[in-house]
Amino acid sequence: MPKLINRNPKLSKLKKYAVAYYHGKIRYFGLHGTPETLTAYNRFCAEIQANPAGLPPSEEKNVTVRELTATFLDHTKANSDSTNYSFYRIIVLDFLHKLYGDGTPVEDFKPSCLKRVREELIRSHRFARKTLRR
């Protein structure tokens, strides 16, 4: 029977973030070059070495809607024009954070929640109804 070897994934830089690829998934550790990032990466590697089955360690931290939208806005600012960024920023900051920015986990954000955000956008009269398609 072959011996299982748990090798640590390489810490890489993706734009301004430190990431590692492990079992086909990308793992974010924070901004590249910070001491907190190195600590998180070392903790992740220790979890890999402590797991003899070679399975990926379970996520301890649940990602919130606010964290996900902040990452989305960073991506949009870097990869789109200022008009689209302004539009997304209004939707995210004024509506999505008002309704679900209080620490709601992403796992609890269902399609019905997105429908509620859309209804709030329509009710605000800031956007034309045909802009917000069904």
N, C-alpha and C positions, 0 to 999 in steps of 0.2 A: 504494500500500500504506500502511495507517495506521501511524503511528509508535507504537511501544510505549513506554508511560510507566510506570515503576515508582514508584508512590506508596507512601509509608510508611503502614502502618496506624496508626490512632489508638490510643494507649495509654489503656485504660479501666480502671475499677475494678469488679471483680466480688467482692462481699462484701469480704474483706480482701486480695484478691489483685489484682495488676496483670496485665491481659490485653490481647491484641490479636487481632483477627479477621483472618485472611489466607487467601484462597482457600477460604473456607467452613469453615476450621478455627480452633479457638481455641488460642492460644499463651499459656501461663502464664510469667511472668517472676519471680515471687516475691511477697513481701508488698508491698503498695502503699506508696509513699513512702520506700522505702529506697534508698540509693545503689547497692547491688548490683543492684537491679531496674532502675534507670535505665541502668546499664552494660550489662546483658543486653539491654535494649530497643534501645539504640544499636547494639550489635553485630548484632542481628537486622536492623535497618534498613540497616546497612552491607552485610550479606549480600544483602539484596534489591537494593540499588543496584548491587552488583557482578555480579549475575546478569542478563545482558541478555535471556535468554529469558523472564523473568518467572515462572519456576517457583519453587515454594516451596523454600527451602533445606532440605537434609537435616538431620535431627536428629543431632547429634554425641553427645549424652549418652543412654545407655540408662536408662530408668526401672527402678528395682529394685522388688521386691515390698514391701520395707520402706517406700519412699517412697510407693508407691500406697496401702498400708494406712494410713499416717499421714494422708494426704489424706482417705481414707474416714472415719477416726475423727473428724477435724475436721468433716467434713460431717455425720456422724451426731450428734455432740454439739450442733451448731447446729440441727439439724432434727428431732430425735426426743426422746422422753422419756428420763429417766434409766435406766429399766429396760432398754430396748432398747440404749442406749449401753453399759451395764454388760455385757450379754450379748455384744455384738459385741467389746467390749474384751477380754473373757476369751478369746474365740476367737482374735482377732488376736494378742494379746500372748503368750498361753500356748502356742498350738498353731502358728499360721501362722508366727510369727517363729522359733519353735524349729526348725521344719523348713526354712523357706525365707527366713529373714531375714538370711542371711549375704552379701547382695549378689547374689542370684539375679535376673537380668533378667526383666521381665514377659513378654518373648517366649518364655522357656523354661518359663513356668508353664502347663502343659498340663492338660487335664481329669483325667489320671491323677494329677497332683499334688494336685488338689482332692479326689480320691477318697482319697488317702493321708491328707490332713488329716482327712477325715471318719472314717476308720478309727481314727486316733489319738484323736479325740473319743469314739468309742464305747469304745475300750479304756480310757480314763481313768475311766469310770463316773461322770463328773460330769454327764452329760446322759442323759435317757431315750432309748432307741432310737427311739421314735416321734417325738421332738422332731427327730431328725436323719433325716429321710426320705430314701429312696433316690432 
